[in-house]
């Protein structure tokens, strides 16, 4: 789909098309649809991110919590979104040994216990070793730092997903 076509969609169709860019959070596309037309993919991405940043902390936390644990139950059960499944596989997280799976699950639990939301990282821009190192570093951050970092990672994920959706 082209950006010009996206700009001409009904609001409902816009939300349906752009909603999956942010994991289980179509409210972001809904909040952004009225700002059309977008002249570039970058202005669309910026508008989507601004909708998140202008939302309440409760909504921001809901967005972070909408993301699955890396190598978590959803990955093991095969219930990840198509996008998340592809992204985790691309990072090498679909071919782990039982010991590596256990390590990811241990790190996920430690992170969730500390911050109250899942560890979010743009898997497409990282591989297994970098992700595991990210757990180690980020477990030492404050909750405020981690909310900010998680949102920054979500924005990277969204940008890559937008590039997958929109012809440019």
Secondary structure, DSSP 4 states (H G I P E B T S, - for coil): -BHHHHHHS-HHHHHHHHGGGSTT-THHHHHHGGGPPPSSHHHHHHHHHHHHHTS-HHHHHHHHHTSPPTTSHHHHHT-S-HHHHHHHHHTT-SS--HHHHHHHHHHHHHHHHHHSS-----GGG--HHHHHHHHHHHTTS-HHHHHHHHHHHHHHHHHHHHHHHSB-
